[in-house]
Amino acid sequence: MGRLTARSAHPHWIVGRGLCMYRRHDFANVPKNRRRAAVDLQLPVWSPFRRTGHHTVWQGSEAMVWFWDDDTVAEAQHAFRTTPAGRDAPPPEDLHVLPETVFLPRPDDGVTLQPCRAGFELQHWREGVLEDAFWFPDRPDADQLDSFLARRGVPDTAAARAVQNGAAEALRPEHAAEPWASPVTPTDWLQTNERTIAAAAILLLAVVAVWQEARYWKIDGIAAATEAEFEAQQEALAPVLATRDEIVALRRRNEALTTVLNAPSQAHLMGLVDQAIPSASARFAEWRYQQGELQVLVTDDEALDPVAYVRALEAVPRFEAVRVGRASSPDSVEVALRIRP
């Protein structure tokens, strides 16, 4: 247990590198606004813990994710608060739980051995991204270094071999006061500016409430005046509106009567059909008329010519859509037609 050498802007609980696991994953195929949610979905796949805490540092679409057992961290925090040094510590909900690695220097690309507060972390960096990292309780030997290099497909270069031969045991971890820079999430920003936002929100609500109240009384007065004017106009226009309604009713009645009077009588239609058919010996056997549709069954002792009937009836201006139907006997023909309006 220890404290940072420099004062941090926010209280942090640093999880030792030996208690963390690390994964690097590329989320280039995930939309930017959903990448954080994608990390949350991947954690149950990566993590063996029942409750998992994690921290993510983004480099473009690459996510560098450290995760740990949240139950272990909670127990450690509780134990620390029972000690004299931890009695004045901030409550757990005010602490930012972060992995030790993000307080250590970010080296150049390549393989490096980073001393930690406890143990060593063997790191492989490429284009500013921590491609892989493995923690050792003691300085890794040659076999462990070769295994790490083979897993990452890194050639056994002189720089990588220098990691093994260097005097890393003489180094001490230099923890920064602040973690590696990472895009600030809305939650982090809200937590940081919680009091300021609350005060500004209360002030804004008070101003809006006063403005709305004044606006309400103004609108209420305008509405009352408008309603009184509307009622006066209604009383003045009442006789005119009554006359208009009466005219509209009479107009509709006249239209209905005109429709009825314009409909041709069946006697008139029968005369037109009788004049049009080409045979003097023809007789009406059936007559059906409904809503402008006429069906006539004609019988004739002489030879019937359906085509002649159709042409004769089509010549009458009042008839349209003349067609011959199926007759019940050779000496009859059924004609259907529509009356022009």
Buried (B, 14 or more C-beta within 10 A) or exposed (E): EEEEEEEBEBEBBBBBBBBBBBBBBEBEEBEEEEBBEBBEEBBEEBBEBEEBBBBBBBBEEBBBBBBBBBEBBBEBBEEBBEEEEEEEBEEEEEBBBBBBBBBBEBEEEBBBBBBBBEBBBBBBBBEEBBBBBBBBEEBBEEEBBBBBBEEBEBEEEEBBBBBBEEEBEEEEBEBBEBBBEBEEEEEEEEBBEEEEEEEEEEEEEEEEEEEEEEEEEEEEEEEEEEEEEEEEEEEEEEEEEEEEEEEEEEEEEEEEEEEEEEEBEEEEBBEBBBEBBBBEEBEEBEBEBEEEEBBBBBBBEEEBBBEEBBEBBBEBEBBBEBEBEEBEEEBBBBBBBBBEE
